[in-house]
Amino acid sequence: MDREMLADQQRLVELVEEEGWDVTDLEISAYDSPWSDEDDPEATVTITARKPYESEDDGSDSDRDGDDENPFRVN
């Protein structure tokens, strides 16, 4: 794996973090493409990240009481 791939991976992580995400897992795979006749390697980057969102809670307990008529809720 060359330095350029690792630098690109780091830049992608920086972009995700700039948007307020917390990177929790990171994987890079370098390989020679089976679909291309070129000798240049390719890379795949997988980034797992989380970002908490504030709930739009109106202060009522109706959603917690099961009054939302959700057929998938188990009380």
N, C-alpha and C positions, 0 to 999 in steps of 0.2 A: 504494500500500500504506500503510495507516495505522499509527500508533504502537501501537494496541491489538493488532494482528496480530503485530507484531514483539515486543511484550512477552510475548504468549502463547507465541510461538516460543521466546523466551529462557527462560521458565518451564519449558517442556517439556525443553529441554536441561539445565537445572539438575536436574530430577527424574531424568533418565537418568544424569547424572553422580553424583548422590547415591547411586545404586545401584551405583557402582563401574565404570560403563561409560566408555570414552573415545570421545567423539564424533569421527568422522573425516570426516563429510560432512553437510551440512545444506542443505536446499532448502525454500523456501516459495513457493507459487503462490497468487496472489489472483485471483479471477475472479467474475463474475456467474453464478449458478447457472442452467443451462438448464432445470432441472426445477422451478424455483420462480418464481412471479410477483412475488415481493418484489424490491425494489430493493437490498436489503442484500447486500453482497459476501460471499463465502465464501473460505476459505483451506484449503489442503492443506499439511501440513508432513511432509516426509520426512527422517527422521533415520537416518543410518548410524552405527553404533557398534560397537566391539569390546571384548571383555572376556576376558582370558586366564584360563583355569582350570587349577588344579593337577591334574596327572594323578594317578590313583590307582595309581601304579606300586608294585608290591610288591618292587621291587629285582631281580627276575629278568629275564633277557634273552629269555624265551620268546616274547614278542610280537615282538621285533626279529629273531628267528631264523626267523620264518615258521612256527613250530610251532602257531600258533593255528588252523590249518586253514581260513583265510579263502580261499574260492575266487576272490576278486577281487584278492588280493595277487600282485604280480609280484616275483619274486626275481631 
